Amino acid sequence: MAVALCSSGWWQHWRRRLSARDGSRMLLLLLLLGSGQGPRQVGAGQAFEYLKREHSLSKPYQGVGTGSSSLWNLMGNAMVMTQYIRLTPDMQSKQGALWNRVPCFLRDWELQVHFKIHGQGKKNLHGDGLAIWYTKDRMQPGPVFGNMDKFVGLGVFVDTYPNEEKQQEAQKRRYSPGVQRVFPYISVMVNNGSLSYDHERDGRPTELGGCTAIVRNLHYDTFLVIRYVKRHLTIMMDIDGKHEWRDCLEVPGVRLPRGYYFGTSSITGDLSDNHDVISLKLFELTVERTPEEEKLHRDVFMPSVDNMKLPEMTAPLQPLSGLALFLIVFFSLVFSVFAIVIGIILYNKWQEQSRKRFY
């Protein structure tokens, strides 16, 4: 920015009129403005983005660890390396995760994920992929790409192994051309805690949509973007080495609560791959809303998708506290003693009436 201004005729004209001291101050100000993070316009004049450092991670990966003072926590086999964070190595039966400790209360946001999946396995002999999360719970290991099943929130899956297709081949059955997928495949799922991810079917029964993404063993950078604006969820990718975003899917009517956590996880089984995360950058998007949109876009407390019926969650019974348990036992004893006393009184009256009838 400062270089462009210095080379213009406007700057040369005013430079002669400024003193050396004033010119130095002006140049310093321009350099500071040019090198700052600042807002950046997104789209056709509709939004500005601001990098949120408390939800972002990049080299040299400061603030990553297992302690309570870290902004990002590692779990399982995840390791911090010089150039990347390895969620899982190219070894069997490994799982790892990376979770942000700070809940996100942004209304509109965009998460840019720079990742790399690579390994020694040949075609369809590698797995299983990685997931990017925005969920209510964090640091919960499980079978869904290294995270818990029946999660509450959003999951974006980069699935590298076609489980269902392999089962069909084993049964000597084939998909019709319109149904068969090409892997690796990106899919999206919104869950209120009532749905299980069907790993054997690659999540088909519960996904909102997806697209093919050839991201494995590439010699250039691969990126994924998750954008959530005005309850529209958009997934884009840059996986062709052209530094251009390509649409994957867009889902309107997605309702995500605020205050959830960002994370990423991976798992390997009999097949494996290196699953690396180079950076995670979260941007706050500022967008204008009409008064009607303000009424429609009120905060929600449970994830949902318009025109998609999710089973309702039945809240589990909370365990009783010590005080509540004591009061229940105490009043039960009092009631029992009261009932015994009343019973004795009634019994004595009955005996007294029986004697009077006898005499």
Secondary structure, 3 states (H helix, E strand, C coil): CHHHHHCCHHHHHHHHHCCHHHHHHHHHHHHHHHHCCCCEEECCCCEEEEECHHHCECCCCCCEECCCCCCEEEEECCEECCCCEEEECCCCCCEEEEEECCCECCCCEEEEEEEEEECCCCCCCCCCEEEEEEECCCCCCCCECCECCCCEEEEEEEECCCHHHHHHHHCCCCCCCCCCCCCCEEEEEEEECCCCCCHHHCCHHHCCEEEECCCECCCCCEEEEEEEECCEEEEEEECCCCCCCEEEEEECCEECCCCEEEEEEEECCCCCCEEEEEEEEEEEEEECCCHHHHHHCCCCCCCEECCECCCCCCCCCCCCCHHHHHHHHHHHHHHHHHHHHHHHHHHHHHHHHHHHHHC
